[in-house]
């Protein structure tokens, strides 16, 4: 049990260090792009492996329904974005039966032009008046103050990186019930 606790803390620390490094490189991200056909399921699998021990200790149940869908993007940078979203799920998970669902759906207009990867949790939720501000640099909001774990940088970095990659990012939430984060990929050539 002690080794699992240490490993879980290491995973959290590693995420913090990674966030600092990605923040430092954020303005030059286009120098490190490798846009190619990318399997979303592989990104999800790798990200979940990075936080596995912490999530097991927290009792978070995960369901993934991605199948073999592909998009054209940079796997490493999208992996970082997804990792930040998943760590937010961990930070604000519900006591009792925390759950996270990761799935894809046709995007904004229901057409095949946009594929959304959705990360949905049943955690604390975000007050409606704060939804528009969650991407602001340094904004921690009510939950950040209540849980005292927020830096206000994770979603800010995600938004900036999504802008560089041409990925839409949006959030919907019901306070006390759930939060859904959508990564919207433009899919001229998306495959499922």
C-alpha positions as YAML, in Angstrom:
chain: A
units: angstrom
residues:
- id: 1
  name: UNK
  ca: [0.00, 0.00, 0.00]
- id: 2
  name: UNK
  ca: [2.84, 2.41, 0.79]
- id: 3
  name: UNK
  ca: [4.45, 1.82, -2.61]
- id: 4
  name: UNK
  ca: [1.11, 2.54, -4.35]
- id: 5
  name: UNK
  ca: [0.77, 5.75, -2.40]
- id: 6
  name: UNK
  ca: [4.28, 6.81, -3.38]
- id: 7
  name: UNK
  ca: [3.64, 5.91, -7.02]
- id: 8
  name: UNK
  ca: [0.37, 7.89, -7.01]
- id: 9
  name: UNK
  ca: [2.19, 10.94, -5.63]
- id: 10
  name: UNK
  ca: [4.89, 10.50, -8.25]
- id: 11
  name: UNK
  ca: [2.23, 10.49, -11.00]
- id: 12
  name: UNK
  ca: [0.79, 13.75, -9.66]
- id: 13
  name: UNK
  ca: [4.24, 15.33, -9.36]
- id: 14
  name: UNK
  ca: [5.17, 14.20, -12.88]
- id: 15
  name: UNK
  ca: [2.02, 15.87, -14.21]
- id: 16
  name: UNK
  ca: [2.96, 19.13, -12.49]
- id: 17
  name: UNK
  ca: [6.47, 19.08, -13.93]
- id: 18
  name: UNK
  ca: [5.10, 18.25, -17.38]
- id: 19
  name: UNK
  ca: [2.68, 21.20, -17.16]
- id: 20
  name: UNK
  ca: [5.55, 23.60, -16.39]
- id: 21
  name: UNK
  ca: [7.61, 22.25, -19.31]
- id: 22
  name: UNK
  ca: [4.72, 22.49, -21.78]
- id: 23
  name: UNK
  ca: [3.94, 26.01, -20.59]
- id: 24
  name: UNK
  ca: [7.54, 27.02, -21.25]
- id: 25
  name: UNK
  ca: [7.36, 25.61, -24.80]
- id: 26
  name: UNK
  ca: [3.82, 26.74, -25.58]
- id: 27
  name: UNK
  ca: [4.66, 29.78, -27.70]
- id: 28
  name: UNK
  ca: [6.96, 27.75, -29.95]
- id: 29
  name: UNK
  ca: [4.71, 24.73, -30.28]
- id: 30
  name: UNK
  ca: [4.52, 24.98, -34.07]
- id: 31
  name: UNK
  ca: [8.25, 24.14, -34.22]
- id: 32
  name: UNK
  ca: [7.49, 20.74, -32.69]
- id: 33
  name: UNK
  ca: [4.39, 19.72, -34.67]
- id: 34
  name: UNK
  ca: [4.17, 16.31, -36.26]
- id: 35
  name: UNK
  ca: [0.71, 16.26, -37.82]
- id: 36
  name: UNK
  ca: [-0.29, 12.79, -38.98]
- id: 37
  name: UNK
  ca: [-3.12, 10.30, -38.78]
- id: 38
  name: UNK
  ca: [-3.58, 9.67, -35.07]
- id: 39
  name: UNK
  ca: [-5.65, 7.03, -33.31]
- id: 40
  name: UNK
  ca: [-7.61, 8.65, -30.50]
- id: 41
  name: UNK
  ca: [-7.87, 5.34, -28.61]
- id: 42
  name: UNK
  ca: [-4.06, 5.15, -28.38]
- id: 43
  name: UNK
  ca: [-3.85, 8.66, -26.94]
- id: 44
  name: UNK
  ca: [-6.52, 7.86, -24.37]
- id: 45
  name: UNK
  ca: [-4.81, 4.60, -23.39]
- id: 46
  name: UNK
  ca: [-1.44, 6.32, -22.89]
- id: 47
  name: UNK
  ca: [-2.95, 9.15, -20.84]
- id: 48
  name: UNK
  ca: [-4.88, 6.79, -18.59]
- id: 49
  name: UNK
  ca: [-1.69, 4.77, -18.00]
- id: 50
  name: UNK
  ca: [0.05, 7.93, -16.74]
- id: 51
  name: UNK
  ca: [-2.48, 8.43, -13.95]
- id: 52
  name: UNK
  ca: [-3.46, 4.80, -13.32]
- id: 53
  name: UNK
  ca: [-2.18, 4.42, -9.75]
- id: 54
  name: UNK
  ca: [-3.65, 7.71, -8.50]
- id: 55
  name: UNK
  ca: [-7.00, 6.90, -10.11]
- id: 56
  name: UNK
  ca: [-7.10, 3.38, -8.68]
- id: 57
  name: UNK
  ca: [-6.41, 4.77, -5.20]
- id: 58
  name: UNK
  ca: [-9.22, 7.30, -5.68]
- id: 59
  name: UNK
  ca: [-11.60, 4.56, -6.87]
- id: 60
  name: UNK
  ca: [-12.34, 6.31, -10.17]
- id: 61
  name: UNK
  ca: [-14.23, 4.07, -12.59]
- id: 62
  name: UNK
  ca: [-13.42, 4.74, -16.24]
- id: 63
  name: UNK
  ca: [-15.33, 3.79, -19.37]
- id: 64
  name: UNK
  ca: [-13.90, 4.40, -22.83]
- id: 65
  name: UNK
  ca: [-15.87, 4.22, -26.09]
- id: 66
  name: UNK
  ca: [-13.53, 5.52, -28.76]
- id: 67
  name: UNK
  ca: [-13.16, 2.45, -31.03]
- id: 68
  name: UNK
  ca: [-10.64, 3.02, -33.81]
- id: 69
  name: UNK
  ca: [-11.37, 6.61, -34.77]
- id: 70
  name: UNK
  ca: [-8.56, 8.65, -36.24]
- id: 71
  name: UNK
  ca: [-7.92, 12.34, -36.77]
- id: 72
  name: UNK
  ca: [-5.04, 14.31, -38.24]
- id: 73
  name: UNK
  ca: [-3.24, 16.01, -35.37]
- id: 74
  name: UNK
  ca: [-0.10, 15.93, -33.25]
- id: 75
  name: UNK
  ca: [-0.30, 12.93, -30.91]
- id: 76
  name: UNK
  ca: [2.10, 14.27, -28.26]
- id: 77
  name: UNK
  ca: [0.46, 17.66, -27.83]
- id: 78
  name: UNK
  ca: [-3.09, 16.25, -27.85]
- id: 79
  name: UNK
  ca: [-1.90, 13.69, -25.28]
- id: 80
  name: UNK
  ca: [-0.76, 16.52, -23.02]
- id: 81
  name: UNK
  ca: [-4.09, 18.33, -23.43]
- id: 82
  name: UNK
  ca: [-6.04, 15.18, -22.59]
- id: 83
  name: UNK
  ca: [-3.79, 14.48, -19.59]
- id: 84
  name: UNK
  ca: [-4.55, 17.92, -18.15]
- id: 85
  name: UNK
  ca: [-8.29, 17.33, -18.57]
- id: 86
  name: UNK
  ca: [-8.02, 13.92, -16.90]
- id: 87
  name: UNK
  ca: [-6.07, 15.34, -13.95]
- id: 88
  name: UNK
  ca: [-8.85, 17.90, -13.49]
- id: 89
  name: UNK
  ca: [-11.30, 14.99, -13.30]
- id: 90
  name: UNK
  ca: [-9.10, 13.49, -10.59]
- id: 91
  name: UNK
  ca: [-8.78, 16.74, -8.63]
- id: 92
  name: UNK
  ca: [-12.50, 17.40, -8.54]
- id: 93
  name: UNK
  ca: [-13.79, 13.82, -8.38]
- id: 94
  name: UNK
  ca: [-16.85, 13.00, -6.35]
- id: 95
  name: UNK
  ca: [-16.50, 11.21, -3.04]
- id: 96
  name: UNK
  ca: [-18.19, 7.85, -3.23]
- id: 97
  name: UNK
  ca: [-18.52, 6.64, -6.79]
- id: 98
  name: UNK
  ca: [-16.34, 8.81, -9.04]
- id: 99
  name: UNK
  ca: [-16.79, 8.05, -12.73]
- id: 100
  name: UNK
  ca: [-15.18, 9.28, -15.92]
- id: 101
  name: UNK
  ca: [-16.47, 8.52, -19.42]
- id: 102
  name: UNK
  ca: [-14.41, 9.15, -22.53]
- id: 103
  name: UNK
  ca: [-16.21, 8.86, -25.85]
- id: 104
  name: UNK
  ca: [-16.58, 10.41, -29.27]
- id: 105
  name: UNK
  ca: [-19.60, 11.91, -30.94]
- id: 106
  name: UNK
  ca: [-20.36, 13.91, -34.03]
- id: 107
  name: UNK
  ca: [-19.52, 17.47, -33.20]
- id: 108
  name: UNK
  ca: [-21.25, 20.76, -32.89]
- id: 109
  name: UNK
  ca: [-23.58, 20.58, -35.86]
- id: 110
  name: UNK
  ca: [-24.12, 16.79, -35.87]
- id: 111
  name: UNK
  ca: [-22.37, 16.46, -39.23]
- id: 112
  name: UNK
  ca: [-19.30, 14.44, -40.08]
- id: 113
  name: UNK
  ca: [-17.27, 17.66, -40.39]
- id: 114
  name: UNK
  ca: [-16.46, 17.73, -36.67]
- id: 115
  name: UNK
  ca: [-15.59, 14.84, -34.37]
- id: 116
  name: UNK
  ca: [-15.73, 15.59, -30.65]
- id: 117
  name: UNK
  ca: [-13.81, 13.60, -28.08]
- id: 118
  name: UNK
  ca: [-15.72, 14.05, -24.83]
- id: 119
  name: UNK
  ca: [-14.39, 13.61, -21.30]
- id: 120
  name: UNK
  ca: [-17.30, 13.49, -18.85]
- id: 121
  name: UNK
  ca: [-17.06, 13.17, -15.09]
- id: 122
  name: UNK
  ca: [-19.57, 13.11, -12.26]
- id: 123
  name: UNK
  ca: [-17.51, 15.39, -10.03]
- id: 124
  name: UNK
  ca: [-17.98, 18.81, -8.49]
- id: 125
  name: UNK
  ca: [-19.14, 20.56, -11.64]
- id: 126
  name: UNK
  ca: [-18.51, 24.20, -12.47]
- id: 127
  name: UNK
  ca: [-20.85, 27.09, -11.56]
- id: 128
  name: UNK
  ca: [-22.45, 28.47, -14.75]
- id: 129
  name: UNK
  ca: [-21.14, 31.97, -14.09]
- id: 130
  name: UNK
  ca: [-17.57, 30.60, -14.12]
- id: 131
  name: UNK
  ca: [-17.72, 28.47, -17.30]
- id: 132
  name: UNK
  ca: [-16.54, 31.32, -19.56]
- id: 133
  name: UNK
  ca: [-13.59, 32.05, -17.28]
- id: 134
  name: UNK
  ca: [-12.14, 28.55, -16.79]
- id: 135
  name: UNK
  ca: [-9.71, 29.10, -19.69]
- id: 136
  name: UNK
  ca: [-8.39, 32.40, -18.28]
- id: 137
  name: UNK
  ca: [-4.79, 32.36, -17.10]
- id: 138
  name: UNK
  ca: [-4.66, 31.89, -13.32]
- id: 139
  name: UNK
  ca: [-8.43, 31.52, -12.82]
- id: 140
  name: UNK
  ca: [-9.13, 28.97, -10.09]
- id: 141
  name: UNK
  ca: [-12.80, 29.62, -9.40]
- id: 142
  name: UNK
  ca: [-14.95, 28.39, -6.57]
- id: 143
  name: UNK
  ca: [-13.78, 24.78, -6.85]
- id: 144
  name: UNK
  ca: [-10.13, 25.78, -6.89]
- id: 145
  name: UNK
  ca: [-10.64, 27.63, -3.63]
- id: 146
  name: UNK
  ca: [-12.70, 24.84, -2.07]
- id: 147
  name: UNK
  ca: [-10.39, 22.00, -3.10]
- id: 148
  name: UNK
  ca: [-7.17, 24.05, -2.79]
- id: 149
  name: UNK
  ca: [-5.51, 22.05, -5.58]
- id: 150
  name: UNK
  ca: [-5.86, 24.42, -8.52]
- id: 151
  name: UNK
  ca: [-3.17, 26.54, -10.16]
- id: 152
  name: UNK
  ca: [-5.45, 28.01, -12.80]
- id: 153
  name: UNK
  ca: [-2.95, 27.07, -15.49]
- id: 154
  name: UNK
  ca: [-4.02, 23.65, -16.83]
- id: 155
  name: UNK
  ca: [-7.08, 24.67, -18.85]
- id: 156
  name: UNK
  ca: [-5.39, 27.92, -19.88]
- id: 157
  name: UNK
  ca: [-2.53, 25.93, -21.43]
- id: 158
  name: UNK
  ca: [-5.02, 23.50, -23.01]
- id: 159
  name: UNK
  ca: [-6.91, 26.35, -24.67]
- id: 160
  name: UNK
  ca: [-3.71, 27.90, -26.02]
- id: 161
  name: UNK
  ca: [-2.43, 24.58, -27.39]
- id: 162
  name: UNK
  ca: [-5.81, 23.76, -28.93]
- id: 163
  name: UNK
  ca: [-5.67, 27.13, -30.69]
- id: 164
  name: UNK
  ca: [-2.26, 26.30, -32.14]
- id: 165
  name: UNK
  ca: [-3.48, 22.87, -33.31]
- id: 166
  name: UNK
  ca: [-6.83, 24.04, -34.73]
- id: 167
  name: UNK
  ca: [-8.82, 22.03, -32.17]
- id: 168
  name: UNK
  ca: [-11.89, 23.50, -30.51]
- id: 169
  name: UNK
  ca: [-12.23, 23.12, -26.76]
- id: 170
  name: UNK
  ca: [-15.40, 23.82, -24.81]
- id: 171
  name: UNK
  ca: [-16.92, 22.88, -21.48]
- id: 172
  name: UNK
  ca: [-20.45, 22.30, -20.24]
- id: 173
  name: UNK
  ca: [-21.32, 21.53, -16.64]
- id: 174
  name: UNK
  ca: [-24.02, 21.04, -14.07]
- id: 175
  name: UNK
  ca: [-22.72, 22.12, -10.65]
- id: 176
  name: UNK
  ca: [-22.62, 19.20, -8.23]
- id: 177
  name: UNK
  ca: [-23.42, 16.70, -10.97]
- id: 178
  name: UNK
  ca: [-21.10, 16.57, -13.97]
- id: 179
  name: UNK
  ca: [-18.65, 18.31, -16.29]
- id: 180
  name: UNK
  ca: [-18.07, 17.57, -19.97]
- id: 181
  name: UNK
  ca: [-14.99, 18.76, -21.84]
- id: 182
  name: UNK
  ca: [-15.18, 18.57, -25.63]
- id: 183
  name: UNK
  ca: [-12.17, 18.49, -27.94]
- id: 184
  name: UNK
  ca: [-13.55, 19.32, -31.38]
- id: 185
  name: UNK
  ca: [-11.47, 18.05, -34.31]
- id: 186
  name: UNK
  ca: [-12.20, 19.35, -37.80]
- id: 187
  name: UNK
  ca: [-12.59, 16.17, -39.80]
- id: 188
  name: UNK
  ca: [-12.17, 16.49, -43.52]
- id: 189
  name: UNK
  ca: [-10.66, 13.01, -43.33]
- id: 190
  name: UNK
  ca: [-11.78, 11.60, -39.97]
- id: 191
  name: UNK
  ca: [-12.27, 7.86, -40.00]
- id: 192
  name: UNK
  ca: [-14.29, 5.66, -37.71]
...
